Amino acid sequence: MTPMPESADAATASPSRPFRMPRLSRPRPGGAPPMWLVVALTCAGQFLVVLDVSVVNVALPSMRTGLGLSEQGLQWVVNAYAIAFAGFMLLGGRAGDLYGRKRMFLVGLGLFTLASAAGGLAQDDWQLLVARGVQGLGAAVLAPSTLTILTASVPEGAARARAIGTWTAVGAGGGAAGGLVGGLLVETLSWRWVLLINVPVGAVVLGAAAWFLVEGRAGDGRRLDLPGALLVTAGLGTLAYGISQTEAAGWTAPATLLPLLAGLSLLGAFLAVEARTASPLMPLGLLRIRSVSSANVSMFLCGSAMFCMWFFMTLYAQNVLGYTPLEAGLALVPSSLAVILGSKLAPRLMRPIGPRNVAVLGTVVAVAGFAWQSTMTSDGSYTTAILVPGALMMLGAGLAATPLASLATSGAAPQEAGLVSGLVNTSRTMGGSLGLAVMSTLAAAESAGSATPQALTEGYALAFRVGAVVLAAGAALMWLWLPRTAGEREAAA
C-alpha cells in the first residue's frame, strides 16, 4: 500500500497543538486515530462492497443447481444487489453528510453483514434475491462513507490523488479478487460461503471502526429525500426488468414495453421531485459543474461495459472452456493484479499528463482488451482467450477509475462531499446494472437459447464487441468534455 501523506492540518501541528482530523467532532480521548488506520478501515469497507459485486459470479452455476435458478434468475442474483446499491447510494451519501459519516459506515456495514448471513442461509431463490437486494442497500449506505471519511482526512491535490488511488486499488482488488475467492469457497465448501464469508470479516471491521473511527459530518440538518431514493431505485429496477424481458418477448411486446415505459416514467418523476423538493437527494445544480457532470457520465459509460467483464469471463471459463470454479478464479488472477497496477499507476501519471489524459489512456487500453476478447473461440487457449485480453481490460479500468473519481469530487463543496462521493459510485453501478441487463439480453439472443459451447461463445463475444464500442464512445466523450487543467476545474466549479 502506498504510504499516506500527512494532511495540511498535520503539517501545521505543533507540540502544543496536536493534530486533529478535519471536520471531525468528539474525538477519542487519545486524539484522532493514525492516518494509516483510517485508510485501512475505509478501504476494508470498500473492499467488502466491491467484492460482493463480483464474488458471486463464479458461484452462479452452483447457485443455479442448488436453488433451481433460471438464466434470468442468474442475472438478477447480480442485478438485485447492483440496482439497490445504485439506487440508494445517493441517499447513503446524503445521510453521511447529515447524520455522521462514522454512524452511516457502521449502519451500512451492519446491514450488509446481516443480509450476507441471510443470503448464505437462503433455501429458495426468492430468499436469495431479497437478501441480495438488502445487501445492496447496506452497501449503498456504507460505500459513500468510505470515500468521504478518506477525502475529509486528506487535503485536495496530489496527496488526495494518492489516497483515492489507494482506495480505488483496494476496491478494484475486491472486485478482481471476487473470482478467486468465490472459486476457492465454492470448490472447498459450497456456494453459500461466498456470502457467509462476509459475516466474520464484517464483524471484525465493524468492531474496529466502532472503536477507532471518530465522528464527522458536514450537513445542516436537512431531511433525507426518501421519495427520491425510492423513485430512482424503482425506476432502475423496472427499467432493467423490461430490458431483460426482451430476450423472451422481443422489444415490441407489451411485456417489454410496459416495464420500459414505467421505468422511464419513474426516473422522470425522480427528476421532477429533485427539481422541486427543498432538500433534494441529488441537487440538479451539481450537474452544472463541469467536472462533476462529465466525470459521472464517463463513469456511467465505463461501468456499463466494465461491470460485465467478470460476469461473462467467469461464465466463459466454466461453461465453454470447462474450468472448475477454482480454476476460473485462478485464471483471472492476472486481471486482478492488472487492475490494482492500473489504480496505483494512475496518480503518478496524473501529475505529469493530467487526469483527463490518464482517463482517456485507460479507456483506450480497455477498448483494446474488449476488442481482443470479442475474438474468443470455443476452444481458445488460456493465454489468448483470457490472460492477455483480461489483463488489458482491467489495466485500463484501473487507470481510468482514479482520475474520474478525483475529477468528480474536486468541484464539490465540503457539505456536498458525501453526496458527490455517492454519485460517483451510483453512476458506475447504475451503468453496470443497466449494462449487464442489456449485454445479457444481447448474448442470450445471439446464442438463440442454445447451450452448446459454440453458441455460448458467440453470445459472449457479442457482449464484448458492444462493450468495446461503448468504451470507445466514452473515450471520445472524455477527451472532449472532461476538464483539461486544474484551472478549468476551478472555473467550472
Secondary structure, 3 states (H helix, E strand, C coil): CCCCCCCHHHHCCECCECCCCCCECCCCCCCCCCHHHHHHHHHHHHHHHHHHHHCCCCCHHHHHHHHCCCHHHHHHHHHHHHHHHHHHHHHHHHHHHHHCHHHHHHHHHHHHHHHHHHHHCCCCHHHHHHHHHHHHHHHHHHHHHHHHHHHHHCCCCHHHHHHHHHHHHHHHHHHHHHHHHHHHHHHHCCCCHHHHCHHHHHHHHHHHHHHHCCCECCCCCCCCCHHHHHHHHHHHHHHHHHHHHHHHHCCCCHHHHHHHHHHHHHHHHHHHHHHHCCCCCCCHHHHHCHHHHHHHHHHHHHHHHHHHHHHHHHHHHHHHCCCCHHHHHHHCHHHHHHHHHHHHHHHHHHHHHCHHHHHHHHHHHHHHHHHHHCCCCCCCCHHHHHHHHHHHHHHHHHHHHHHHHHHHHHCCCHHHHHHHHHHHHHHHHHHHHHHHHHHHHHHHHHHCCCCCHHHHHHHHHHHHHHHHHHHHHHHHHHHHHCCCCHHHHHHHC
